[in-house]
Structures are given as C-alpha cells and as structure tokens.
Amino acid sequence: ATNHRGSFLLTPPFYVAMGAVIGWRVVDCTLGCSSWAESAPSISFFTANIMGEGYVLLFMMLVLMAYIFFERVDIMARNRVERETTIKNFHKYRSSLLGEWLARVGFALTTITGIMPSLASNCHLQPASVYEFCWEEEMSNPHGLGVSCGIFLTFIGLQLRAIEPIMGQGLNSLRPLSAKAYALYTLLLSEVAWMLMLAFFSAWLYFLFSGGPNPRAVDVCVLHRSREECTGASLPPRQQEWADQRDGGWQCRWDPNVDYYRYPCTKFNCDGGGHLLRNKYSVIFEFLGFLYWAVACAGMTQAIDIMDDIPAVHGHRQVVQARARHLV
C-alpha cells in the first residue's frame, strides 16, 4: 500500500489552530458576555462575521482535505481497475465504482457548500411591506444542506467501496500482526469514528436549533467598536425605530470600564435561558463532528488501500517462493 500518512499530516495543524481559536474566544468561561458564543451558534457564523482569519483557515482546511481525499479515491480507483485487468476470474463489484463516485461527489459538495459564508443580516427587522430579497438568508440554506448531504455521501461511498476488499479477504488466516489484521482493525476503528461523528453532529443540531435563528447583524454586539454603534445612534432614524420597536428592543450595551481582554459592547442578558452555554456546546460539537469525519475518512481510505494490495502482495510472495523452490 502507498504510504499516505505524510499527506494526512497536513490537516492536523488546521484542526489544532481552529480548536485553539474556539478555546480562546468561544469556550473560555472568563470572557462572560465577551465570548463569541453570545452571538455565534456555529463555526461558520463566527468565521464569516467575527473573525475573518478564521474563514481563511476554514477555507484552506476544507479545500486541502478535499484535495487529499480526491487523490486517495483516485488511487483506489486505479488499483481496482488494475486488479480487474490483471487478475483472472476477478469478481467485480459494482458497489466499488459507485462508492468511489459517491465519495468524490461528497467531498466536493462538502467543500463547495462548506466555504459558503454564513453571513448575519438584518432581514426581517423591517416590516414585511418593505421587505426585499435577502441574499444572506438564502445563502444559509445551501450551506447547511450541502454540508450535511456531502458528509452523508462520503459515508455511504466509502462504505460501499470497502465491500469489495472485505468480501475478497474475509477473516480467514487472520494473524494478529499481519497486514490484513492491521487493515481490519483500522476499518473497525474508522467505523467507531463514524458513529462518534454521527453522535457529535446530532448533539450539534440539537443545540443549534434549540437556540432559534441566527442573530441579526445589529445584534452581533461584539462587532460594535464605538458607543454610537453599540447604542444604535449611528443608524439612520428609520432603522433605529425598526430595531427598537421589535420584541426585546435594542439588545446591545456599552461598558466604558472594560479591560483589553473583553469587548466594550456586549449583549444584554447574554446568557438568558442558557443561551451562552447552548451556543458553546453547539460550536464544540460541530468541531468534534468535523474532526471525527476527517479521522473516519482517513482510516477508511487507509484500510481500503491496504486490503486492495493484499492479493498483489500474496501473489508476489508465491512467485518468490516458487523461484526459491526451483533453485533448490
């Protein structure tokens, strides 16, 4: 099997960096209402609206992962075609071809829709009579649906691609330290990672939707840098009226005595009803879901690659043994 661990080592630094950002500005309990969790219920939201560098990090991480796994799937496809043309009476599984294409579509869909920014907007603040098309709101639909469908397709695709080598190898003559054992153990651990991924994403969706819709742009208080912006005095009078007359009224407050580590503008009662803690859990579980998705995909492709090569290794070993017997 080709050793791809070098390429996989390119992705952990991005996850470490994103995890550090989440721990620094989202999870840190000492921040209080200055935590990004006061407004951001997801990684996509705070990278698109609060931390522009985070969006660049997310973009690079998704694109790099898609490229690495596209390369892996292409190698698996070439190995499959080579076996089909060189091994006599080789049983072809249509599931392998289907699985490879589903995995490709899944990685592409996850990347393309994942990098769509989840932008905050002031849609629906104004009356319905003057409401117009909301581009930011429409963008959130393909973003969430596309990422979900893409991850599901990668899961189904890699499962289908694993059928052929599993059926071809089975569990016979399984030695603890053999390549077959390593591949099957890796496959088993990958399946565990898939289950953990599903559990984390389920928890993320629960906390995400229990918090209601994303906040309006004027309610992302940590972005207001001056007293005028924080109190709404910088808005045109008509927009001030719409923001003040809604349920809950204007939601930001200005603290002139704040230290450098906190934001001077934060939300009134930011943790009302457990809102702050719920958003923190939402971001954490989303991060863990994507992390275990990457681990599961890496493990599955590595296990499939090894199992694909076992027949060739056995054939080479038999040729060597035959030559040795002939020489004797």
C-alpha positions in Angstrom: 0.0 0.0 0.0 1.1 3.5 -0.7 2.1 5.4 2.5 -0.2 8.5 2.7 0.5 9.4 6.3 2.6 12.3 5.1 -0.3 14.0 3.3 -2.6 13.4 6.3 -0.1 15.2 8.5 -1.0 18.4 6.6 -4.5 18.5 8.1 -4.0 18.3 11.9 -2.4 21.8 12.1 -5.6 23.3 10.8 -7.7 21.5 13.3 -5.3 22.4 16.1 -5.5 26.1 15.1 -9.3 26.0 14.8 -9.5 24.3 18.2 -7.2 26.9 19.7 -9.4 29.7 18.4 -12.6 28.0 19.8 -10.9 27.5 23.2 -9.6 31.1 23.2 -12.6 33.1 22.2 -15.7 30.8 22.4 -15.3 28.3 25.3 -13.3 30.4 27.8 -15.6 30.9 30.7 -13.7 34.0 32.0 -14.9 36.0 29.0 -18.5 36.2 30.1 -20.6 38.1 27.5 -17.4 38.9 25.6 -17.4 35.3 24.3 -18.2 34.9 20.6 -20.8 32.4 21.8 -23.0 35.3 22.8 -23.8 35.7 19.1 -22.2 32.8 17.2 -24.1 29.4 17.3 -21.7 27.8 14.8 -18.2 27.8 13.4 -19.5 29.1 10.1 -21.1 32.1 11.7 -18.2 33.3 13.7 -15.7 32.7 10.9 -17.9 34.7 8.4 -18.9 37.5 10.7 -16.5 38.0 13.6 -13.1 36.5 12.7 -12.1 36.9 9.0 -8.9 35.0 9.6 -11.0 32.1 10.8 -12.8 32.0 7.4 -9.4 31.8 5.6 -8.4 28.9 7.9 -11.7 27.1 7.3 -11.4 27.6 3.6 -7.9 26.2 3.4 -8.8 23.3 5.7 -11.8 22.2 3.6 -10.0 22.6 0.2 -6.9 20.8 1.4 -8.9 17.9 2.8 -10.9 17.6 -0.4 -7.7 17.5 -2.5 -6.1 14.8 -0.3 -9.1 12.6 -0.3 -9.7 13.1 -4.0 -6.1 11.8 -4.5 -6.9 8.8 -2.3 -10.0 7.9 -4.1 -8.3 8.2 -7.5 -5.5 5.8 -6.3 -8.2 3.3 -5.1 -9.9 3.5 -8.5 -6.6 2.9 -10.3 -5.9 -0.1 -8.1 -9.3 -1.5 -8.7 -9.0 -1.2 -12.5 -5.6 -2.8 -12.4 -6.9 -5.8 -10.5 -9.8 -6.2 -12.8 -7.5 -6.3 -15.8 -4.6 -8.4 -14.4 -6.2 -11.0 -12.0 -8.1 -13.8 -13.7 -11.6 -14.6 -12.6 -11.6 -11.5 -10.5 -15.2 -10.8 -9.2 -16.2 -7.3 -10.0 -18.4 -5.4 -7.5 -20.4 -2.5 -8.9 -20.5 -1.1 -5.4 -16.8 -0.2 -5.7 -17.3 2.1 -8.7 -20.5 3.6 -7.2 -18.8 4.1 -3.9 -15.8 5.9 -5.5 -18.1 8.4 -7.3 -20.3 9.0 -4.3 -17.2 9.8 -2.2 -15.9 12.2 -4.8 -19.3 14.0 -5.0 -19.5 14.0 -1.2 -16.1 15.6 -0.7 -16.8 18.2 -3.5 -20.2 19.1 -2.1 -18.9 19.4 1.4 -16.2 21.7 0.3 -18.1 23.9 -2.1 -21.1 24.5 0.3 -18.9 24.5 3.4 -17.0 27.6 2.3 -20.2 29.5 1.6 -20.2 32.1 4.4 -23.0 32.1 6.9 -23.4 35.8 7.0 -25.5 37.7 9.5 -28.1 40.1 8.1 -30.8 42.5 9.2 -33.5 40.7 7.2 -37.0 40.8 8.8 -36.1 43.7 11.0 -38.1 45.9 8.7 -41.8 45.5 8.1 -43.0 42.9 5.6 -44.3 45.7 3.3 -40.8 46.9 2.6 -39.1 43.5 2.8 -37.0 42.6 -0.2 -34.9 39.5 -1.3 -32.4 38.6 1.5 -29.2 37.2 -0.1 -27.6 36.3 3.2 -30.6 34.4 4.3 -30.8 32.4 1.1 -27.1 31.5 1.2 -27.6 29.7 4.6 -29.9 27.1 3.0 -27.4 25.5 0.5 -24.7 25.9 3.1 -26.3 23.7 5.8 -28.0 21.3 3.4 -24.9 20.9 1.2 -22.5 20.1 4.0 -25.0 17.6 5.5 -25.5 15.8 2.2 -21.8 15.9 1.4 -20.8 14.2 4.6 -23.6 11.6 4.2 -22.4 10.8 0.6 -18.8 10.3 1.8 -20.0 8.0 4.5 -22.1 5.9 2.1 -19.5 6.0 -0.7 -16.6 4.7 1.5 -18.8 2.0 3.0 -19.7 0.8 -0.5 -16.1 0.9 -1.6 -15.0 -1.2 1.3 -17.3 -4.1 0.4 -15.1 -5.5 -2.4 -11.8 -5.9 -0.4 -13.7 -7.2 2.7 -15.5 -9.8 0.7 -12.3 -10.7 -1.1 -10.2 -11.0 2.0 -12.7 -12.3 4.7 -11.4 -13.2 8.1 -9.6 -16.4 7.2 -6.0 -16.8 8.2 -6.1 -13.6 10.2 -2.8 -13.2 12.1 -2.6 -10.5 14.9 0.3 -8.6 13.3 -0.4 -9.2 9.6 -1.4 -6.5 7.1 -4.9 -7.9 6.9 -5.3 -7.6 10.7 -4.0 -4.0 10.6 -6.4 -3.2 7.8 -9.4 -4.7 9.6 -8.5 -3.1 12.9 -8.2 0.3 11.2 -11.5 -0.3 9.4 -13.2 -1.2 12.7 -11.8 2.0 14.4 -13.0 4.0 11.4 -16.5 2.7 11.9 -16.3 3.7 15.5 -15.2 7.2 14.4 -18.2 7.3 12.0 -20.6 6.5 14.9 -19.0 9.2 17.1 -19.2 11.7 14.2 -23.0 11.0 13.9 -23.4 11.4 17.7 -21.5 14.7 17.8 -23.4 16.1 14.8 -26.7 15.1 16.3 -25.8 16.9 19.5 -24.7 19.9 17.5 -28.0 20.1 15.6 -29.9 19.8 18.9 -28.1 22.8 20.5 -28.1 24.7 17.2 -31.8 24.5 16.6 -32.8 24.9 20.2 -31.2 28.3 20.2 -33.5 29.6 17.5 -32.5 31.6 14.3 -29.1 33.3 13.9 -28.9 36.8 15.4 -29.3 39.9 13.3 -26.3 41.8 12.2 -27.1 44.7 14.5 -27.3 42.2 17.4 -23.7 40.9 16.9 -22.7 43.3 19.6 -19.0 42.5 19.8 -18.5 44.0 16.4 -19.7 47.5 17.5 -16.5 49.4 18.2 -17.9 52.8 19.4 -20.6 53.9 21.8 -22.7 55.3 18.9 -22.6 51.9 17.1 -23.3 50.0 20.3 -26.4 52.1 21.3 -27.7 52.3 17.7 -27.1 56.1 17.5 -25.1 55.6 14.3 -28.1 54.1 12.4 -30.5 56.1 10.3 -33.6 57.1 12.3 -35.9 54.7 10.4 -33.6 51.7 11.1 -33.3 52.8 14.8 -37.1 52.8 15.0 -37.4 49.3 13.5 -34.7 47.9 15.8 -36.2 49.5 18.9 -39.8 48.5 18.3 -39.3 44.8 17.8 -39.7 42.3 20.6 -36.8 42.7 23.1 -35.9 46.1 21.6 -32.2 47.1 21.2 -30.0 44.4 22.6 -26.5 45.8 23.0 -25.0 47.7 25.9 -21.8 49.8 26.3 -19.4 49.3 29.1 -16.8 52.2 29.4 -14.8 50.4 32.1 -14.0 47.2 30.2 -10.4 45.8 30.1 -8.5 45.0 26.9 -9.4 41.3 27.0 -13.1 41.9 26.7 -15.3 43.8 24.3 -16.8 47.1 25.4 -20.1 46.3 23.6 -21.9 43.2 24.6 -25.5 41.9 24.7 -28.0 42.5 27.4 -28.6 39.3 29.4 -26.4 37.3 27.0 -26.9 34.1 29.0 -30.6 34.4 29.4 -32.2 30.9 29.3 -28.8 29.3 29.0 -28.2 30.9 25.6 -24.4 31.4 26.0 -23.8 27.8 27.2 -26.0 26.4 24.5 -24.0 28.2 21.8 -20.7 27.0 23.3 -21.9 23.4 23.2 -23.1 23.9 19.6 -19.7 25.1 18.4 -17.8 22.4 20.4 -19.9 19.5 19.0 -19.7 20.9 15.4 -15.9 21.0 15.7 -15.8 17.4 17.1 -18.1 16.2 14.3 -15.9 17.6 11.6 -12.8 16.3 13.4 -14.1 12.7 13.6 -15.4 12.9 10.0 -11.8 13.6 8.9 -10.5 10.8 11.1 -13.1 8.3 9.8 -12.4 9.2 6.2 -8.6 8.9 6.7 -8.9 5.5 8.4 -11.3 4.1 5.8 -9.2 5.1 2.9 -6.1 3.7 4.5 -7.7 0.4 5.4 -9.2 0.0 1.9 -5.8 0.8 0.3 -4.1 -1.9 2.3 -6.8 -4.5 1.7 -6.6 -3.8 -2.0 -2.9 -4.5 -2.1 -3.0 -7.8 -0.1 -3.7 -10.0 -3.2 -0.8 -8.5 -5.0 1.5 -9.0 -2.0 0.4 -12.6 -1.7 1.0 -13.2 -5.4 4.5 -11.7 -5.2 5.2 -13.9 -2.2 4.1 -17.0 -4.1 6.3 -16.1 -7.1 9.3 -15.6 -4.8 8.7 -19.0 -3.0 8.3 -20.7 -6.4 11.6 -19.4 -7.6 13.3 -20.4 -4.4 12.0 -24.0 -4.7 13.1 -24.1 -8.4 16.6 -23.0 -7.4 16.7 -25.7 -4.7 
